[in-house]
């Protein structure tokens, strides 16, 4: 048994979407409005504070390691530091020093460690709903990390080159991005729903539908006088009403 495949006419799809363009735009604007309202009133603002450590190796000269080789070794250390900063001993000590009362899992999720390319700078970023708390945690991580990591790795203690400051504005949520995303999602969803309804609708409403769906040529068409049809419906209603009144009077 051969399967029947329905051809997709791109021009027809564009025509269907163009007919419903007002609905599509309305849904897209509604999606943008919902996304903006969520970002403005429902989402929790998040602040990010960053402290910076400078990774150095004073023992390089004693070991006869200079130039590019020393730089590469220091950069290798930054990768180790990135892992050790999030280690349980460092995180729990910060938690204890600041009396945060957080679990290790909750606090470590707020920490991000970044090493800019070709540098010996280690950036410790803290995301928190309170700007002052974010600043305090970032600075405490820098202090604890430089001491504890140097003891663990038996290397020179890093230098704090920049302490975190209280962020003036939240970095999340991004209202502009969320609003644009809501608009695009509304645009896409409304278009998909309209096209799906179009494909599911197999009603025959015009000459083109007959030729397309049934494969039969149209020999003639009969114009419909809609005014006459409405008049006929009104007359039939009056007759039914009159007959009902007569029955009620008997």
C-alpha positions in Angstrom: 0.0 0.0 0.0 1.5 3.3 -1.1 1.7 6.1 1.3 0.2 9.4 0.3 2.5 12.4 0.8 1.1 15.9 1.1 3.1 18.5 -0.7 4.0 21.6 1.3 3.6 24.8 -0.5 5.9 27.5 1.0 4.0 30.3 -0.6 0.8 29.0 0.9 2.4 28.8 4.4 3.6 32.4 4.0 0.1 33.4 2.9 -1.4 31.7 6.0 1.1 33.4 8.3 0.5 36.8 6.6 -3.3 36.4 7.2 -2.7 35.9 10.9 0.1 38.5 11.2 -1.8 40.6 13.8 -2.4 37.5 16.0 1.3 36.6 15.7 2.5 40.0 16.6 0.0 40.2 19.5 1.2 36.9 21.0 4.9 38.0 20.5 4.3 41.3 22.3 2.4 39.4 25.1 5.4 37.1 25.4 7.8 40.0 25.6 5.6 41.7 28.2 5.4 38.5 30.4 9.2 38.1 30.2 9.8 41.7 31.2 7.3 41.5 34.0 9.0 38.4 35.3 12.4 40.0 35.1 11.2 43.2 36.8 9.0 41.9 39.6 9.5 38.1 40.1 13.1 37.3 39.4 15.6 37.7 42.2 18.3 40.2 41.4 21.8 38.7 41.6 25.0 40.7 42.2 28.5 39.7 41.3 31.7 40.8 43.1 35.2 39.8 42.0 38.5 39.7 43.8 41.8 39.0 42.0 44.9 37.1 42.9 48.3 37.3 41.2 50.1 33.9 40.9 53.9 34.1 41.2 56.8 31.8 41.8 59.7 33.5 43.6 61.6 30.3 43.7 62.0 30.2 39.9 65.3 32.2 40.1 66.7 29.9 42.8 65.9 26.9 40.6 67.4 28.5 37.5 63.9 28.8 35.9 63.5 32.1 34.0 61.7 33.6 31.1 59.1 31.7 29.2 59.5 28.5 31.1 58.8 30.3 34.4 55.8 31.9 32.9 54.4 28.6 31.7 54.9 27.0 35.1 53.1 29.9 36.8 50.2 29.6 34.3 50.1 25.9 35.0 49.7 26.7 38.7 46.7 28.9 38.0 44.8 25.9 36.7 45.6 24.1 40.0 44.5 27.1 42.0 41.2 27.2 40.1 40.4 23.7 41.4 41.8 24.3 44.9 39.8 27.5 45.5 36.6 25.5 45.3 37.9 22.7 47.5 36.0 21.8 50.6 38.7 23.1 53.1 38.7 26.6 51.5 34.9 26.8 51.1 34.2 25.6 54.6 36.8 28.0 56.2 35.2 30.9 54.4 31.8 29.8 55.5 33.0 29.6 59.1 34.9 32.9 59.1 31.9 34.8 57.9 29.4 32.8 59.8 27.3 32.3 56.7 25.6 29.1 57.8 25.5 27.7 54.3 26.1 24.2 53.2 29.2 23.5 51.1 27.1 22.7 48.1 25.2 26.0 48.3 28.2 28.2 48.8 30.4 26.6 46.1 27.6 27.2 43.6 28.1 30.9 44.1 31.8 30.7 43.3 33.3 31.1 39.8 37.0 31.1 39.1 38.4 32.5 35.9 41.9 32.8 34.6 42.2 35.4 31.7 44.2 34.0 28.8 48.0 34.4 28.9 48.0 35.9 32.4 48.8 34.8 36.0 45.7 36.5 37.3 43.1 34.5 39.1 39.6 36.1 39.3 37.3 34.9 42.1 33.7 35.8 41.4 30.9 35.5 43.8 27.2 35.7 42.9 24.7 36.5 45.6 21.4 38.2 46.0 22.9 40.7 48.5 25.6 43.0 47.0 27.4 43.5 50.3 27.5 39.8 51.1 28.9 39.1 47.6 31.7 41.6 48.2 32.5 40.1 51.6 32.6 36.5 50.4 34.8 37.4 47.4 37.4 39.1 49.6 37.3 36.3 52.2 37.9 33.7 49.5 40.9 35.7 48.3 42.4 35.8 51.9 41.7 32.2 52.7 42.8 30.9 49.3 46.1 32.6 49.2 47.1 31.2 52.6 45.6 27.7 52.5 46.6 26.9 49.0 50.2 28.0 49.5 50.3 25.6 52.4 48.8 22.7 50.5 51.0 23.2 47.4 54.1 24.3 49.2 54.5 27.3 46.9 54.8 31.1 47.3 51.7 32.8 48.7 49.7 34.6 45.9 49.2 38.4 46.2 45.8 40.0 46.3 46.0 42.6 43.5 42.4 43.7 43.7 39.8 43.4 46.4 36.2 43.2 45.5 33.9 46.2 45.8 30.1 46.4 46.4 28.5 46.0 42.9 26.3 49.0 42.1 23.8 47.1 39.9 22.7 43.5 39.5 24.1 41.5 36.6 21.0 39.2 36.5 18.3 39.1 35.3 19.1 40.7 32.0 15.8 42.5 31.3 16.6 43.4 27.7 17.7 39.9 26.8 14.8 38.3 28.5 12.3 40.6 26.9 13.7 39.9 23.4 13.7 36.2 24.2 10.1 36.3 25.3 9.2 38.2 22.0 10.9 35.6 19.9 9.4 32.6 21.7 5.9 34.2 21.4 6.6 34.8 17.7 7.7 31.2 17.1 5.0 29.5 19.2 2.2 31.4 17.6 3.5 30.7 14.1 3.8 27.0 14.8 0.3 26.8 16.3 -1.2 28.6 13.3 0.6 26.3 10.8 -0.4 23.1 12.8 -4.1 24.2 12.8 -3.8 25.0 9.1 -2.5 21.5 8.4 -5.2 19.9 10.6 -8.0 21.7 8.9 -9.2 19.6 6.0 -12.5 21.5 5.4 -13.2 22.4 1.7 -14.1 26.0 1.5 -13.2 27.1 -2.0 -12.5 26.0 -5.5 -8.8 25.5 -4.9 -9.4 23.1 -2.0 -11.5 20.9 -4.3 -8.8 20.7 -6.9 -6.1 20.2 -4.4 -7.6 17.7 -2.0 -9.9 15.8 -4.3 -8.0 16.1 -7.5 -11.2 16.9 -9.4 -11.6 19.8 -11.9 -14.3 22.4 -11.1 -16.7 22.6 -14.0 -18.8 25.4 -12.7 -19.4 27.6 -9.6 -22.6 28.9 -8.2 -22.4 32.4 -6.6 -24.1 32.6 -3.2 -26.4 35.5 -2.5 -25.7 35.9 1.2 -28.4 38.6 1.6 -31.1 36.3 0.2 -29.8 33.5 2.6 -30.1 35.8 5.6 -33.6 36.9 4.5 -34.7 33.3 4.1 -33.4 32.4 7.6 -35.3 35.3 9.1 -38.5 34.3 7.3 -38.2 30.7 8.5 -37.7 31.9 12.1 -40.8 34.1 11.9 -42.8 31.2 10.5 -41.6 28.9 13.3 -42.4 31.6 15.9 -45.9 32.1 14.5 -46.7 28.5 14.5 -45.5 28.2 18.1 -47.7 31.1 19.1 -50.7 29.4 17.5 -50.1 26.2 19.4 -49.7 28.1 22.6 -53.0 29.8 22.1 -55.0 26.7 21.5 
